[in-house]
Amino acid sequence: MHAVVGLGLPIHLVHGNNTGDLYALSKWAQKPDNRLQYYGQDGSFVLAQRRIFIVHYPHYAKAMALTGDYDLVCNGHEHRAVIENIRNIKGSETLRIDPGTVAGVSAPATYVFGDLQTLEFEVRPVPSSPGKQ
């Protein structure tokens, strides 16, 4: 978290299923001079004129995508990268993304990089540290 906060970029996040996350993330969110927005279990916000919903669990994310109220729904938990369009009840599609696992837990370490204007996203591998294999 230190490395990401140090970049000075806005960070929107929710906790996962590790009970220590609730304490650690709420503590981080209170620090002055960071741009971290911690929502708790789930969150919704607008970024670059896109309506975004974030939550840890994929079943919850899929349900929120079905509403058609969001342009992008992001989740974690699966430990594998997923980019999919879900047909919603409003007759259009909502993009759902799970970036995978940056720590490489039970799958290669990945993240998702994309463009909110075009809603084009791609899965990328997390670069390994120099000297590590």
C-alpha positions as CSV (number, residue, x, y, z in Angstrom):
1,M,0.0,0.0,0.0
2,H,2.9,2.3,0.8
3,A,4.1,2.3,-2.8
4,V,0.7,3.1,-4.3
5,V,-0.2,5.8,-1.8
6,G,3.2,7.4,-2.5
7,L,2.2,8.0,-6.1
8,G,-0.3,10.5,-5.1
9,L,-3.0,9.1,-7.3
10,P,-6.7,8.8,-6.2
11,I,-7.4,5.3,-4.9
12,H,-10.9,3.9,-4.4
13,L,-11.1,0.6,-2.5
14,V,-13.2,-1.8,-0.5
15,H,-12.1,-4.5,1.9
16,G,-11.9,-8.2,1.0
17,N,-12.6,-11.2,3.1
18,N,-9.6,-10.8,5.4
19,T,-10.9,-9.4,8.7
20,G,-7.7,-7.5,9.2
21,D,-8.5,-5.5,6.1
22,L,-11.3,-3.6,7.8
23,Y,-8.9,-2.2,10.5
24,A,-5.9,-1.6,8.3
25,L,-7.8,0.1,5.5
26,S,-9.9,2.3,7.7
27,K,-6.6,3.3,9.5
28,W,-5.0,4.1,6.1
29,A,-8.0,6.2,5.0
30,Q,-7.6,8.5,8.0
31,K,-4.0,9.5,7.2
32,P,-3.6,13.1,6.1
33,D,-2.4,13.9,2.6
34,N,-3.4,10.6,0.9
35,R,-6.0,10.3,-1.8
36,L,-7.4,7.1,-0.5
37,Q,-11.2,6.6,-0.5
38,Y,-12.2,3.6,1.6
39,Y,-15.9,2.6,1.2
40,G,-16.1,-0.5,3.5
41,Q,-17.9,-3.5,2.0
42,D,-18.9,-1.8,-1.3
43,G,-18.7,1.5,-3.0
44,S,-20.0,3.5,-5.9
45,F,-18.6,6.7,-7.4
46,V,-18.2,8.5,-10.7
47,L,-14.8,8.8,-12.4
48,A,-14.3,10.3,-15.8
49,Q,-18.1,10.5,-16.3
50,R,-18.4,6.7,-15.7
51,R,-20.5,5.2,-13.0
52,I,-18.4,2.6,-11.2
53,F,-19.3,0.1,-8.5
54,I,-16.7,-1.9,-6.5
55,V,-17.1,-4.9,-4.2
56,H,-15.0,-7.8,-3.2
57,Y,-17.3,-10.7,-4.1
58,P,-18.0,-11.7,-7.7
59,H,-21.6,-12.9,-7.2
60,Y,-22.4,-9.5,-5.7
61,A,-20.6,-7.7,-8.6
62,K,-22.6,-9.7,-11.2
63,A,-25.9,-8.8,-9.5
64,M,-25.0,-5.1,-9.5
65,A,-23.9,-5.3,-13.2
66,L,-27.4,-6.8,-14.0
67,T,-29.1,-3.6,-12.7
68,G,-27.7,-1.6,-15.6
69,D,-27.0,1.3,-13.2
70,Y,-23.2,1.2,-13.7
71,D,-20.8,1.4,-16.6
72,L,-18.2,-0.7,-14.8
73,V,-18.4,-3.1,-11.9
74,C,-15.2,-4.3,-10.3
75,N,-14.6,-7.1,-7.9
76,G,-11.8,-9.3,-6.5
77,H,-11.9,-12.7,-4.7
78,E,-11.6,-15.0,-7.8
79,H,-7.7,-14.8,-7.9
80,R,-7.9,-14.9,-11.7
81,A,-8.3,-12.0,-14.1
82,V,-11.8,-11.6,-15.7
83,I,-13.0,-9.0,-18.2
84,E,-16.6,-9.7,-19.3
85,N,-19.7,-7.9,-20.5
86,I,-22.9,-8.8,-18.7
87,R,-26.2,-8.2,-20.4
88,N,-28.3,-6.1,-18.0
89,I,-32.0,-5.6,-17.4
90,K,-31.9,-2.2,-19.3
91,G,-31.0,-4.0,-22.5
92,S,-27.4,-2.9,-22.7
93,E,-24.2,-4.4,-21.3
94,T,-22.2,-3.6,-18.2
95,L,-18.5,-4.4,-18.0
96,R,-17.3,-6.5,-15.1
97,I,-13.7,-6.7,-14.2
98,D,-11.7,-8.8,-11.7
99,P,-8.0,-7.8,-12.0
100,G,-6.8,-11.1,-10.7
101,T,-4.2,-11.4,-7.9
102,V,-1.3,-8.8,-7.7
103,A,0.3,-11.1,-5.1
104,G,0.3,-14.1,-7.4
105,V,-1.9,-16.2,-5.0
106,S,-2.9,-19.5,-6.8
107,A,-2.5,-17.8,-10.2
108,P,0.0,-15.6,-12.0
109,A,0.2,-12.0,-10.6
110,T,-1.9,-9.7,-12.8
111,Y,-3.6,-6.4,-12.9
112,V,-6.0,-4.7,-15.4
113,F,-5.1,-1.5,-17.2
114,G,-7.7,0.4,-19.2
115,D,-9.3,3.5,-20.6
116,L,-12.5,4.8,-19.0
117,Q,-13.4,6.8,-22.0
118,T,-13.5,3.8,-24.4
119,L,-14.1,1.2,-21.7
120,E,-11.3,-0.9,-23.2
121,F,-9.3,-2.9,-20.7
122,E,-6.6,-5.5,-20.8
123,V,-5.0,-7.9,-18.3
124,R,-1.3,-7.3,-17.7
125,P,1.2,-9.3,-15.8
126,V,2.7,-7.7,-12.7
127,P,6.4,-7.1,-13.4
128,S,8.7,-9.1,-11.3
129,S,11.1,-7.3,-9.1
130,P,14.7,-7.2,-10.4
131,G,16.6,-10.2,-9.2
132,K,13.4,-12.3,-8.5
133,Q,12.2,-15.1,-10.7
